[in-house]
Amino acid sequence: MTPVALFGRINPEELILLALLILLLFGAKRIPDLARSLGRSIGEFKKGREEGERDAKEVAAKKQADAKGA
């Protein structure tokens, strides 16, 4: 069974249980900080991915230009 199939079958009761577990583990005061950190991490990941894609396109364009010139 794939991980996507496992996550696709979470029902509302399980989500409530998961939220309560997170609340117990981290406490109400730390949850906003964790969410903020997660958001920043996702933003940094997206920015890095976009830079990598841009660099890959530049390299491909340079190789194509070199191939035409050779």
N, C-alpha and C positions, 0 to 999 in steps of 0.2 A: 504494500500500500504506500502511495506516495505521500510526502508531507503535505502537499496541497489538499489532498483528499482528507487528511486528518483535520486540518484547520477548517475545512469547509463544513464540517459536521459539528461545530461547537454550537450548542443551543444556549438560550438566554440564562438558564440556571447555571450552566458552567461558567459563563461570563461573569455572573454575579459572584460566584465562588472564587474565581480568579481575582476579581477586583478586591474582594475581602482579604484574600491571602496577601496580595501586594500591599494593601493597607496595613496589615499586621506586621509584615516583614520590614517595611520601610518607614511607616509612620506617616501621618497626615502632613507634617511639615516638610518632609523630604520629597514627596511625590511631585510637587510643582518644579522643584529643582531637577529632578530626574527627567521630567518631561521636557524641560527647557534644554537640558544637555543632549537629550536624544534628538530634538529638533535641530540643534546646532550641528550635531554629528551628521545628520542626514544632509543638511545643507552643504557641509564641507565635502561629503562624499559625492554629491551631485556636481559640485564645482570641479572637483578633481576628475570626475568622469568626463565632463565637458572639455576640460583642458586636454585630456588624453585623446579624445576623439578629434579635437582640433589639430593636435600634433600629428596624429595618424593621417589626417587628410592632407596636411602640409607635406609630409614625407611622401605620400602617394603622388601628389601633384608634382613634386620635385623629381621623383623617379620617372614619371610619365614624360616630363619635359626633357630629362636626360636621354630617355629612350628615343624621343623624336629627333633630338639633336645628334645622336650618334649614328 
